[in-house]
Structure formats: structure tokens, C-alpha cells
Amino acid sequence: MSAASETVQGDIPAIMQGLGTRARAAGAELARASSETKDKALAAAAKAIRDNAETILAANAKDMEAANKKNLSGAMLDRLLLDDSRIEGMAAGLAEIQALPDLVGDIMAEWERPNGLRIQRVRVPLGVIGIIYESRPNVTADAGALCLKSGNAVILRGGSESFHSSRAIHACLIEGLEAAGLPADAIQRVPTTDRAAVGCLLTGLDGCVDVIVPRGGKSLIARVQDDARVPVIGHLEGLCHVYVHESADIDMASDIVLNAKMRRTGVCGAAETLLIDRAALPTHFPAIADVLIDAGCELRGDKNVCAVDDRIKPASEDDWSTEYLEAILSVRAVDDVNQAVDHIREYGSGHTESIIAEDVQIVETFLHDLDSAILMHNASTQFADGGEFGMGAEIGIATGRIHARGPVGAEQLTSFKYQVRGSGQTRP
């Protein structure tokens, strides 16, 4: 049976409006919930995921079977696949989110005016969040948990490829909410694969949705940004770069580049382009090329790179702007850090860049002159992850410049309000 045949049928606008109305009501209740209550729900949800691992794996097997019949790419299949380790990772992520401090209600700043008014800036939830994502079923757990921790109601719209998996994971989140006495409508899932549902969600559902968070490929992001009638926290593609300066330790450079590209090729933090100093081609590149090619990575280089190793295929202009999400890496020789920065500014997506170098001045130039959401020194780009940042999990990596940048965790899903206390003051 296909996912489409198991989805809710009927009046899609009415179904979606119902989700929005219920989410708004649940969000108001969730915003008042205590830290202890929210943490109880997260603990119960983590336990439910562990207890229902076999059910989740069986659901995922259905999705994987359908995906293989569709001949989805290796990167898509890797994102979709669940196993015991990944299920345990989801549960552990919920436990880590539970352990985070509850920021809702925190006083971010306070001051007193000469007239005696006392002003406080207080952290509050965003409200109702619509999250649209593609084939990663683990986003269901991460997003639901982060929204719960930050006091937001959420409407989840996962990709059709992960329909069964997401449904099974969502059931565990609902079990957690109910165990804590919180409304099940605080974490809702769009019950249909009909694409019309996305269009409804992007309208804001008559004011019920406060912000949209898309996570996926170019086409999804473009549609959301073009059609959304509410604010969007954008998560663009991960066209990430590693720059190897001539001062880099050769062994370190080889290890980092290999990990950045090949640890998991289908994640948004995977490196897609290697930039290397022309002076380092004879000294550093042979070792880097050997470990990559031995690991099964195809290298595509400019004429300078191809000249030093006949195993490298010539790169085209399109390669510099391609997010491969597979075992392919483009390689370009640059004169210096300034040329590396210029290349990244021209072709990058503003996600994550890493420099491998020991020259402190060069490192500071790289970190200062680039404005990607995440900049790293002597570390793999695959650390671009909310869990690795100590956030428990993330909804994605925001590449925009408004409200949130980098990993979007519980803190990034909050805003603030001002509370002003007086003693009878009137304005002259």
C-alpha cells in the first residue's frame, strides 16, 4: 500500500485550517506549562521511542522499500534510513533537549529609567511554527522536541518518502505529551501527502501560524520563500568549503578533509569543495588525494590540480556551485586566503566553511572576512550540527541573517517581549 493511499482524504484547506486552529489553542496552553511538565513529556517521548523501536523500524522498512522502487539517490536513501543506532540517537537527542535549561520566561536584560520605570526584556515562545522538511524522519523527533522545550506548538509536514516513519515517531511524541498532561495538539503532523497542504500552510492558516521553517533542497526552499505569507527561517543548501593553507599540518589536513567529505556525504554539513593553496599542491595534496580516493571519493579539479595527479577529473564551472551530497569533491588551487575567500563568497551558500592552518594571521583573516553562518578552524565541517553545538538537536542550519543563524535549537525558537513596571508615571 502506498503512502498516498494511507493519507487523510477530503477538503485539504479545511483539514489544514483545523490543524492551525487547534495548534493556536494548544500553543497558548503550552506557553504556560512549567519546565517540569515539559521535561516530563520529553522524558516520556524518549522512552516511547526506545520502547517502540521495532514499530519505527518496520515503518521505515516500508518507506525504504518504496524509495528503492523510485530509484532515489544514495544521499536520499541515507537520509531516510533508520537503524537501531539512529533510533537511539533520536531518543538520546530528546534526553539532551530535556536536560537543557528552559529559557522561556528568562529575563534577558533589565534596566531602570530616570523616571522610575523598570523595564525587562523577557524571553517568550514564537507561537505556532510550521516546519516543512523532506526525507529525514529524525527531524520529526528533533523538531517536535525543540518546539516543545521552547513552548511552541508545531505543525510538522514531512516528505512523502518518510511518511510511515514520521507517523510512527510522531505517535511517540504524542505519547509523551499525554503522559505529561499536555495537549496532543501541541505537536501535530500533516496527515496527507497532498502537496496542496503545503500551500495552505504557507498562507499562515488565517493567522494561526507565526513562522515557517523549511528544511530541504533548492526547490523546496524556493517555493517556501516565494509563497510564504508569514516569516521564514531559511535553511538553504549546504555548499560547504574546506580551505587548506600552506601552513596546515599535513596529517591533520588529510584527516579533516576526509571526514568533512566522507563521514556522511548526504548531510548538509558535508564538504563539497576543497580549496588548497597553490604552494601546498606538491606538499599537502598528494596525501589528501590518496585518502579521499582510497575511500571511494571522485575528485574533480581545476587545471592546476589535474596537473599534479592524473586520477583527478577536470572540473566544470558548474562543479563550483554544486551540492553533490555524494562521494564527489571539487578541488581548486588558490593563490592565498584572499582568493579562497573570494571563491567562497561567489559560490558558497553561507552555510559552513573550515580553514586548516597554523598561521594565526591567516586564520583570523578567514574568520573575519567571511560571513557564513558557521566558520571553523582546524575542524571538520560535519560538526555543523545542533547536537555537536550542545543544543541537544536542531531543526536545521539557518543561513539567513535575520533572527536566527547557524543551528536552530530551542533558544532560536524564542523571541522576547518587554515588561514595564511603574508606580503611577504619566508621560508629559
N, C-alpha and C positions, 0 to 999 in steps of 0.2 A: 504494500500500500504506500502510495506517495505521500510526502508531507502535505502537499496541496489538498489531497483528499481528506486529510485529518484536521484541517483548519476550520475555524468557525466560518460559516457562510451567512450571507444576509446583507443588510444595509450597512456598508462599511462606515460611512460618515456617522451613522447613529451609534455603531459599536464603539468607534473611537471617541465620540463625544462622551459616551458613558464612562469610558476609561478616564478621561480628563476630569469629569465632574467628581468621580469617586476619588481620584488622586488628590484633587484640591482639598476635599474634606479630610482625607487621611493625612495629608501633609500638615494641616492645622493641628491635628492631634499629635502627630509625631514631633512637631516642633516643641510641644510642651512636655514631651516624655523625658524622664530622668535619665541620667547617664547609666544608672544601674539597670534600668529597664531595657535600654538599647543594647547594652552589653549582654544581658541575658538572652536577648533574641539572637545576637551574633553567635554566642556560645552554642545555643540550641541548633542554629543553622549549620554550624561547622560539624556538630555531632551527627546531624541528619545526613550531611554529605558523606561522611565516613560510613554511617550505617547503611546507606543506600548506594554504595559504590557499585554493586553488581547491577542494579537497575540503571544507573547512569551509564555504565559501560555497555549494557545491552542497547540502550537508546542510541549511544554513539555508534555502535556497530551498524545500526540502520542507516544513520547519516553517512557513514563511511562507505557502505555498500552503494548507496545512491550516488555519492560523489565520484566513486570509481567508475560507475557506469557513464557519468557525464564527462569522464576524462579530464577532471580538474587537474591543475598543475600540482607539481610536487610541493610547492610552497603552500598552496591552499590546503592540500591534504595534511601537511604537517600542522598547520594552524588548527585544523578541525579535529585531529586525532586526540583522544583521551586514553590514558592508561592509568594503572594504579598510582604511579608516581605523580602524574598531573592532577589526579583527583585528590591525592593527599596534599599536593601543593595548593589547591583551591581551599581545602579545609584549613590548612596552616595559615593561608593568607587571611581568612576570616578571623582566626585567632589573633593574628598580628594586628588587624584593624581593631579588634576588641580591646587590645592592650594599649592602643593609642589614647592620649588624653582627649577628652571631649571638649572641643573648643567652643561649642555653642554656648553663648552667654558670657564668654570671657570679655573682660574689659581690656580692649586693645590699647586705649590711651584715655587719659582724663586730665582735665585742667580746670582752673577757676578763673573767671574773668574779673576785671576790676569792680564790676557792679555786683559781684557776689554770685553770679550764675555759675553752677558747677556742671560741666559738660563731660559726658562719657561717650566714647565710641565703642559699641558693643557688637560682638560677632553674632550673626544670625544665619540660618539656612537660606539658600537661594529660593526655595519654594518647591516647585514641581519641575523635575528635569526629564526631558525626553532624550533617550540615548539610542542611537541608531548605529548598529555595527554589523559586520559581515560574518565571517566563518568561525570566529573564535568562541567556542561555547563557554570558556572560562570567564569571559567578560561578563556573562550573566551573573556569576557569583561575585566577581570583583566590584562591578558597578552597583549591584544591589546592596552589597555590604557597605561600600563607601557612602552611598546616599543615606542609608540607614544611620550610620555613625554621625553623619553631618546634619541629621534632622530633616532631610529632603525626601519627599515622595518621588517615585521614579516610574516612568513608563518605558519598558525595555522593548526594543524592536531588533531582534537578532536576524541574521541572514537565514534564508530558506535552507541553506546547506546544513545548518546546525539546529534545525527545528526541533527534532526529537531530543537531542542532548540538552538544549537550553530549557525545554519544558521540564525535563527530569530534574535539572539543577534548580530551576525556579520553584519547583514543588518543595525542595528542601528549605529554601529561603522563607516560603510561606509557613512551613512547619515551625521555623524559628520565631517568626512574628507572632504566631498564635500561642506558642509556649510562653511568650512574654506578655501576652495580653494586649498586643499592638494590632492595629487594623491590618488585615491581609492586603487591603487596597494600597498600602504604603509602597509595596513593590509589585507592580503589575507588569504583565507581559502581553504584547500584542498577540492575539490568538489566531492570527491569519497571516499567510504568506502573500496575500494580495497586495501588490505594490501601491494600490490606492490608499492603503493605510498610512504609508509614509507621507504621502501628500497631505493627508488630514493632519497628521502630527505636526508637520511643518507650518501649518496655519496657526498653531498655538491653541487650537481647540477652544475658541471663544474665550481666550484669556486664562485658560486653566494651566497652560504650560508656560513656565518662565524662561527657560533656556533649553537649547538643543545642543547635544554633544554628539557629533558624528565621528565614527572611527572606521576607516576603511580606505579603499583605493580612490584614485583621482575622480572617477565618475561619480561615486557616492558623494564625496566632499563637494564637488562642483554643483551637484544637484541641490544639496542642502544649502550651500551658500547662495545659490541663485534663487531658491524658492522659499526659504525660511522667512517667516514674518515675526520671529522672535529672535533675541540674541543667540549667537552661535559661538561655542568654544571650539575652535577649529583644530583638527588633528590631521595635518597633511601627510603626504608620503614621507618615508624616511630615506632620503637620498644622502646618506652619511659618508663622511670622508675621514681617512686617516692620512696624516702628513708625517713622513719620516724625514727629519732633518739630519744633516750630515753628522751632527754631534750625538745622535742617538746611539745607545748601546745596541749592538747588532743582535745579540740573543734576545734582548727584550723586545726589539722591534719585530723580530720574527714571531715570537710568541703572541704578541698583541695583535698583529695583523692577522695571523691565523685564527685567533679566537674571534676577532671582530667580524671576520667574514664567515667562518665555517662552523662556529658553535651551533647556531641555528640560522640558516640562511633566510628563513621566511619571516623573521621578525623585523619590525620597523627600525630597530637599532643596529641591524646588520650593516657593515661597511659595504659600500658599492663602488667606491673609487679610492685608489691608493695614489697619493701624490708623494713623490720622492725627489729629494734634491739631486740635480744632475751630478754633483760631485760625489754623491753616495751610490750612484749606479754600480760602479765597479766594486765597491766595498761592502755595501749592505744588501743590494738587490739579489745577488745570487742565492743567499741563504733564505731570504723571504720567498723568492720564487720557488725554491726547492720544496719548502714545507707546504706551500699552497698547492702546487701541482701534485705532490705526493698524496695530499688529502683529497684530490679529485676536483680541484678548482680550475676552471678555464680562465686564463689571463688574456686580456686584450689591451695592447699597449700602443702608445704613440711611436713614431719612427725611432726616437732615441732609445726607448725601452726595447723595441723589437731588435735593435741593432746589437744588444748585448746578450740576447737569448733567443735562439731560433724556435723555441717552443711557444713563444708569445704570438698570438694572432693580432693582426693590425686592428686598431680601434677605429670606429667611425665617429663622426661628430655626434651622432645620436647616443653613443655609449656614455658620454659625459653627463647626460641628463636622464639616464635610465635607472630606475629602481628594479634591479633584477629579481630579488627575492629568491635567488637560486645560486648555485655554485659558479658564479661568474663574477670577475672583478676587473674593472678597467684600471689601467695604470698610466699615469702621466708624469714625465720628468719636468721639474720646475727649477728655475734659477735660484730662487730663495724663498723666504717666508712670505714676502710681499706678493710674489706671483702665485703662491699657494692660496693666500687669502683672496686674491682676485679671482682665481678659478672657482673657489667655493662660493663667493658672492654671486658669480654669474650662473653657476649650475646647481647650487645646493637648494635644499628645501627648507633650510632653517631649523633642522631637527637636531642632529648631534654631530660634532666634529671632534677629532682627537689629534693631538700633536705628540709625537715621540721625539724627545730631545733632552739634552742635558744642558744646553746653553740657556741660562736663565733669561737673558735679554730677548732671545728669540721666542721663548715660551710666552713671555709677557706681551710681546707684540702680537702673537697669535691670539691670545686670550682677550686682549684689549680691542683689536681691530675687527674681530668677527662678532656678529650679533645673533648667532644661532641660539636656540633655546637652551642647549646643553653644550658646554665646551669642556673637554677633558685633556689632561696631561698625563702621559705615560700610563694610560689605562684603556681598556677595550671599550669601543662604542656600545657593546652589548650590556654595559652597566646602565644604559639609559632605560631605567625601569623603576617604577614606584617602589616595588619591594626592595630593590637594592638601595634605594634612597632612604629606607627606613619608614616608608609611608604605609607599609602593610601590603598595599596593592595600588593599582592605578586604573583609571578609565582609559587613559591614553597619554600621549605626549602632545601637549598643546604647542603649536608652532606660531601662533599669532602673538600679538604684542599687547592685547587688551585683556585685562582681568587675570588670566592665568597663562603661565608659560612653563614648559617642561612637563614633568609628570603631574597629572591631575589626580590628587588624592583628596582626602576628606577636607583638608584645610582649603583647598582651591574650590571646593563646592560650597563655600560660605561667602557671605557679604557682610555688611555691617549696617547698623543704624545708630543714630545719635539719641542719647537720653540727656535731657537738660533739666536740672533741678534748680528751682528758685525759691525765694522767700517773699514773694509779692512784687517782684520787679515789674515795672512797665517801661516801655521804650519811649523816650521823649521825642 
